[in-house]
């Protein structure tokens, strides 16, 4: 064979090898693509959400350059000034995976709109608007919290992690009046009478507390912009833009220039421009229910607009979600809140969910009494709606387990009870709720103690909350499904949820023996099914309608391995 023929043979051989390798690569690529396209993520269902609620100023300081702004330098009462937490701090914890590890799929943070610039002293020492509920300008982010660009980045970052954002919004009142913060015009606000809560009128057409001007949300009279806002926007170089946007909104919406409608426009801008997924609405019972319905309608229109303008960023087909803080509402009231002289169905007036102030009392019940009670109401009177359960919050002075002696039980009951769960920042690490030297609700609002996580005891608590949270996130049946007791002793139950996109079933056992556990399945899973206990990471097979798990834990979280 001559040299030319030898070269030809080698060339042909090389081509064949290359083709085979290319086919293998194509096959591998096709397989990977198929796996990616056939692996279906669990659909996000609001009624089963695991929400994390935090005070922006107290969670994490991501940008120390904005710790002092607007000359907020007065000495304050303990934990009544700005502590440095900000939007960048939240972003950092999203990026680090802290929320993902906890199974969080929605975050609610305290309002970040611009607060009054000065402080007030109501007998507790000087207090600044660190909590976010004393709005001065609804159209701007408070510099102590960050910027509009920061908020956009937070939302985008959360969405990339599959986390929805509930923006905390206030429509009921402005911030207090100070020497640096003028009262809004008389046609905008009332400053008396103070609420007495004797009936509907004395809970709605009144001011919450002294020196907290109440928006005249019942007024349909057109009003002009407050002079101080015109002056402020002129100095900031955006008056013409703001007026043009207002005119366009009123023309398109058909709403008149009543005070409530200005604020509806300003609030829905965050949806229209940034893709906020839902609102947590403050002080629900102090505003006429029809106003909330109007806000919900305009928020949905804004959400649809954002989705249309940002198709590549749309997460799913869920509608805009509206959660309400109707102080004193409990799940036992089902669809209604009773003012004494009038019962109001807020679920029929724009709300998908109401915070459940009753849970801390119900949490004292046995597991099955608690779960069955909530299941019966949510699967009947509140079908298609839900409630948000919590064990502690920023303004509940009598939370469940205030001394933090039952943090494991608290996590189990909160995260396994039907409905939406709301983790208040630090519940998962037993952040103290009693801080010496504080006055009033400041004791509930201490800084997140990140250093606690280095403690073995705290790590054990956090691990428990993480296991339950991730299992809850993976299985919407836990929050939105039908509860069925399978066994009293040992206590075993199932949750099942079905819709066109999802068929989800889990079996959970609580207060079990440590070591070897025989779990009756009662045909929830089929004979021979492979089952994973997500708490101990052990696998088992259904044999004779039972599975056996041998673990040092008293809980099992069982799911079918597909």
HUPEQUI-V563507 format. One record per pair of residues at least 4 apart in sequence whose C-alpha atoms are under 8 Angstrom apart, sorted by the first residue. I is the first residue (numbers start at 1). J is the second residue. If there is no record, write none. Layout:
i = [I	I]
j = [J	J]
This chain:
i = [1	1	2	3	4	5	6	7	8	9	10	11	12	13	14	15	16	17	18	19	20	21	22	23	24	25	26	27	28	29	30	31	32	33	34	35	42	42	42	43	43	44	44	45	45	46	46	47	47	47	47	47	47	48	48	48	48	48	48	48	48	48	48	48	49	49	49	49	49	49	49	49	50	50	50	50	50	50	50	50	50	50	50	50	51	51	51	51	51	51	51	51	51	52	52	52	52	52	52	52	52	53	53	53	53	53	53	53	53	54	54	54	54	54	54	54	54	55	55	55	55	55	55	55	56	56	56	56	56	56	56	56	56	56	56	57	57	57	57	57	57	57	57	57	58	58	58	58	58	58	58	59	59	59	59	59	59	59	60	60	60	60	60	60	61	61	61	61	61	62	62	62	62	62	62	62	63	63	63	63	63	64	66	66	66	66	66	67	67	67	67	67	68	68	68	68	68	69	69	70	70	71	72	72	72	72	74	74	75	75	76	76	76	76	76	76	77	77	77	77	77	77	77	78	78	78	78	78	79	79	79	79	79	79	80	80	80	80	80	80	81	81	81	81	81	82	82	82	82	83	83	84	85	85	86	86	86	86	87	87	87	87	87	87	88	88	88	88	89	90	90	91	91	91	91	91	92	93	93	93	94	94	94	94	94	94	95	97	98	99	99	99	100	100	100	100	101	101	102	102	102	102	102	103	103	103	103	103	103	103	103	104	104	104	104	105	105	105	105	106	106	106	106	107	107	107	107	108	108	108	108	108	109	109	109	110	110	110	110	110	111	111	111	111	111	111	111	112	112	112	112	113	113	113	113	113	113	113	113	113	114	114	114	114	114	114	114	114	114	114	115	115	115	115	115	115	115	115	115	115	116	116	116	116	116	116	116	116	117	117	117	117	118	118	118	118	118	119	119	119	119	119	120	120	120	120	120	121	121	121	122	124	124	129	129	133	133	134	134	134	134	135	135	135	135	136	136	136	137	138	138	138	139	139	140	141	141	141	141	142	142	143	146	146	147	148	149	150	151	152	152	153	154	155	155	155	155	155	155	156	157	158	158	158	158	159	159	159	162	164	164	165	165	165	166	166	166	166	166	167	167	167	167	167	168	168	168	168	169	169	169	169	169	170	170	170	171	171	171	171	171	172	172	172	172	172	172	172	173	173	173	173	174	174	174	174	175	175	176	176	176	176	176	177	177	177	177	177	177	178	182	183	184	184	184	184	185	185	186	187	187	188	188	188	188	189	189	189	189	190	190	190	190	190	190	191	191	191	191	191	191	191	192	192	193	193	194	194	194	194	194	195	195	195	195	195	195	195	195	196	196	197	197	197	198	198	198	198	199	199	199	199	199	200	200	200	200	200	201	201	202	203	203	204	204	204	204	205	205	205	205	206	206	207	207	207	208	208	215	215	216	216	217	217	217	217	217	218	218	219	219	219	220	220	220	220	221	221	221	222	222	222	222	223	223	223	224	225	225	226	227	228	229	230	230	231	232	233	233	233	234	234	238	239	240	241	242	243	244	245	246	246	246	247	248	249	249	250	250	250	250	251	253	255	256	257	257	258	259	260	260	261	262	263	264	264	264	265	265	266	267	268	268	268	268	268	269	269	269	270	270	270	271	271	271	271	271	271	271	272	272	272	272	272	272	273	274	275	275	275	276	277	277	277	278	278	278	278	279	279	279	280	280	280	280	281	281	281	281	282	282	282	283	283	283	283	283	284	284	284	284	284	285	285	285	287	287	288	289	289	289	289	290	290	291	292	292	292	292	293	293	293	293	294	294	295	295	296	296	296	296	297	297	298	299	299	300	300	300	301	302	303	303	303	304	305	306	307	307	307	310	321	321	322	322	322	322	323	323	323	323	323	324	324	324	324	325	325	326	326	327	328	328	329	329	329	329	329	329	329	330	330	330	330	330	330	331	331	331	331	331	332	333	334	334	334	335	335	335	335	335	336	336	336	336	337	337	337	337	338	338	338	339	339	345	346	346	347	347	347	347	352	352	353	353	353	353	354	354	354	355	355	355	356	356	356	356	357	357	358	359	359	359	359	360	360	360	360	360	361	361	362	363	363	363	363	365	365	366	367	367	368	368	369	370	370	371	371	371	371	372	372	372	373	374	374	374	374	375	375	375	375	376	377	377	377	378	378	378	378	378	378	379	379	382	386	386	387	387	388	388	388	388	389	389	389	389	389	390	390	390	390	390	391	391	391	391	391	391	391	392	392	392	392	392	392	392	393	393	393	394	394	394	394	395	395	396	397	397	397	398	400	401	401	401	401	402	402	403	403	403	404	404	404	404	406	407	407	407	407	407	408	408	408	408	409	410	411	411	411	411	411	412	412	412	413	414	414	415	415	415	415	416	416	416	416	417	417	417	418	418	418	418	418	419	419	420	421	423	423	425	425	426	426	426	426	427	428	428	428	429	429	429	429	429	429	430	430	431	431	432	432	433	433	433	433	434	434	435	435	435	436	438	438	439	441	442	449	451	452	453	453	453	454	454	455	456	457	458	459	460	461	462	463	464	465	466	467	467	467	468	468	469	470	471	471	471	472	472	472	475	475	475	476	476	476	476	477	477	477	477	477	477	477	477	478	478	478	480	481	481	481	481	482	482	482	482	483	483	483	483	484	484	484	485	485	485	485	486	486	486	486	486	486	486	487	487	487	487	488	490	490	490	490	490	491	491	491	491	492	492	492	492	492	492	493	493	493	494	494	494	494	494	495	495	495	496	496	496	496	497	497	497	497	498	498	498	499	505	505	506	506	506	506	507	507	507	507	507	508	508	508	508	509	509	509	509	509	510	510	510	511	511	512	512	512	512	513	513	513	514	514	514	514	514	515	515	515	515	515	516	516	516	516	517	517	517	517	518	518	518	518	519	519	519	519	520	520	520	521	521	521	521	522	522	523	523	525	525	525	525	526	526	527	527	527	527	527	528	528	528	529	529	529	529	530	530	530	530	530	530	530	531	531	531	531	531	531	531	531	532	532	532	532	532	532	532	532	532	533	533	533	533	533	533	533	533	533	534	534	534	534	534	535	535	535	536	536	536	538	539	540	540	540	541	541	542	542	543]
j = [5	6	6	7	8	9	10	11	12	13	14	15	16	17	18	19	20	21	22	23	24	25	26	27	28	29	30	31	32	33	34	35	36	37	38	39	474	475	502	501	502	49	476	49	476	321	420	385	386	419	420	479	480	418	419	420	421	472	473	476	477	478	479	480	104	105	106	420	421	473	476	479	103	104	105	106	415	420	421	422	423	469	472	473	104	105	106	107	108	420	421	422	423	104	106	107	108	422	423	424	425	107	108	109	110	422	423	424	425	58	59	107	108	109	110	424	425	59	109	110	131	394	425	445	60	85	86	87	90	109	110	111	112	131	145	61	82	83	84	85	86	130	131	145	83	84	85	445	446	447	448	85	86	89	90	425	447	448	84	85	86	89	90	448	84	85	86	88	89	85	86	87	88	89	90	92	67	84	86	88	89	84	84	143	144	145	146	82	83	84	85	144	72	73	82	84	144	143	144	117	143	117	117	118	119	128	119	126	81	126	80	81	125	126	127	128	81	124	125	126	127	438	439	125	437	438	439	442	83	438	442	443	445	446	125	126	127	128	130	442	126	127	128	129	130	128	129	130	144	130	447	144	89	145	90	144	145	146	91	145	146	150	151	154	92	146	150	154	93	94	154	95	153	154	157	158	96	97	98	99	98	99	100	157	158	161	157	101	102	103	104	105	104	105	161	470	466	470	465	466	467	469	470	466	467	468	469	470	471	472	473	163	469	470	473	162	163	164	473	163	164	165	166	163	164	165	166	165	166	167	168	280	166	167	168	131	132	133	167	168	131	132	133	167	168	169	170	132	141	142	145	132	135	136	137	138	139	140	141	142	132	135	136	137	138	139	140	141	142	143	129	130	132	133	134	135	136	137	142	175	128	129	134	135	136	175	176	181	128	136	180	181	128	178	179	180	181	126	127	128	129	178	126	127	128	176	178	125	126	127	126	439	440	133	134	170	175	173	174	175	176	170	173	174	175	174	175	181	229	263	266	267	266	267	148	145	146	147	148	146	147	147	150	151	151	152	153	154	155	156	274	157	158	159	164	165	274	275	276	160	161	162	163	164	165	163	164	315	315	276	277	276	277	278	276	277	278	279	280	276	277	278	279	280	279	280	281	282	267	279	280	281	282	281	282	283	215	260	263	264	282	214	215	217	282	283	286	287	212	213	214	215	212	213	214	215	212	213	181	183	211	212	213	181	182	183	211	212	213	182	228	213	188	189	213	226	189	226	190	216	223	215	216	223	259	213	214	215	216	206	207	213	214	215	216	206	207	210	211	212	213	214	206	207	206	207	206	207	208	209	210	202	203	204	205	206	207	208	209	202	203	202	203	339	202	203	339	340	203	339	340	341	342	204	339	340	341	342	205	206	206	285	286	285	286	287	288	216	218	286	287	214	286	212	213	214	212	214	259	260	259	260	259	260	287	288	291	287	288	258	259	260	256	257	258	259	256	257	258	256	257	258	259	257	258	259	257	229	230	230	231	232	233	234	239	235	236	237	238	239	238	239	242	243	244	245	246	247	248	249	250	262	265	251	252	253	265	254	255	256	257	255	298	261	261	261	262	262	263	264	291	265	266	267	268	295	298	269	298	270	271	272	295	298	299	302	273	274	302	274	275	276	275	276	277	299	302	303	306	276	299	302	303	305	306	306	306	303	306	307	303	303	320	321	320	321	322	323	321	322	323	322	323	324	325	322	323	324	325	324	325	326	287	324	325	326	327	289	324	325	326	327	289	326	327	291	292	292	293	344	346	349	294	349	295	296	349	350	351	297	349	350	351	298	350	299	350	300	322	350	351	301	350	302	303	320	304	319	320	305	306	307	319	320	308	309	310	311	313	314	314	351	352	350	351	352	353	351	352	353	354	355	351	353	354	355	354	355	354	355	357	357	358	333	337	354	355	356	357	358	334	355	356	357	358	359	356	358	374	377	387	358	337	377	381	382	345	346	347	381	382	343	344	345	346	343	344	345	346	342	343	344	343	344	349	350	351	351	352	353	385	385	386	385	386	387	388	386	387	388	387	388	389	387	388	389	390	389	390	362	363	389	390	391	364	390	391	399	400	365	400	370	370	400	410	413	369	370	370	371	413	372	485	373	374	417	375	417	418	483	376	483	484	377	378	417	418	419	379	418	482	483	380	381	382	383	382	383	385	386	418	419	383	482	386	419	420	419	420	419	420	421	422	414	419	420	421	422	414	421	422	423	424	399	400	401	410	414	423	424	396	399	400	402	423	424	427	399	424	444	424	441	444	445	441	444	441	440	441	444	402	410	405	406	407	410	433	434	432	433	434	430	431	432	433	410	411	427	428	430	461	412	461	464	465	413	414	415	428	464	465	468	416	465	468	417	421	422	421	468	469	472	468	472	478	479	421	478	479	478	479	480	481	483	479	480	479	479	427	428	431	448	430	431	448	449	431	461	462	465	452	453	458	459	461	462	458	461	448	449	444	446	443	444	445	446	443	444	443	444	446	443	442	443	443	445	446	453	455	458	458	459	462	458	459	459	460	461	462	463	464	465	466	467	468	469	470	471	534	535	472	535	473	474	475	534	557	476	478	479	504	505	506	480	481	497	504	481	482	495	496	497	504	505	506	495	496	506	497	495	496	497	498	494	495	496	497	493	494	495	496	493	494	495	491	492	493	494	491	492	493	494	520	521	522	491	492	493	520	492	509	510	511	512	519	509	510	511	512	507	508	509	510	519	520	507	508	509	505	506	507	508	524	505	506	507	503	504	505	506	502	503	504	505	502	503	504	503	524	559	557	558	559	560	521	524	557	558	559	555	556	557	558	519	554	555	556	557	554	555	556	554	555	517	553	554	555	517	553	554	550	551	552	553	554	549	550	551	552	553	548	549	550	551	548	549	550	551	546	547	548	549	546	547	548	549	545	546	547	525	545	546	547	545	546	527	545	529	542	545	560	542	545	541	542	543	544	545	541	542	543	541	542	560	561	539	540	541	542	560	561	562	539	540	541	542	558	559	560	561	537	538	539	540	557	558	559	560	561	537	538	539	540	549	556	557	558	559	538	556	557	558	559	555	556	557	551	553	556	549	549	547	548	549	547	548	546	547	547]
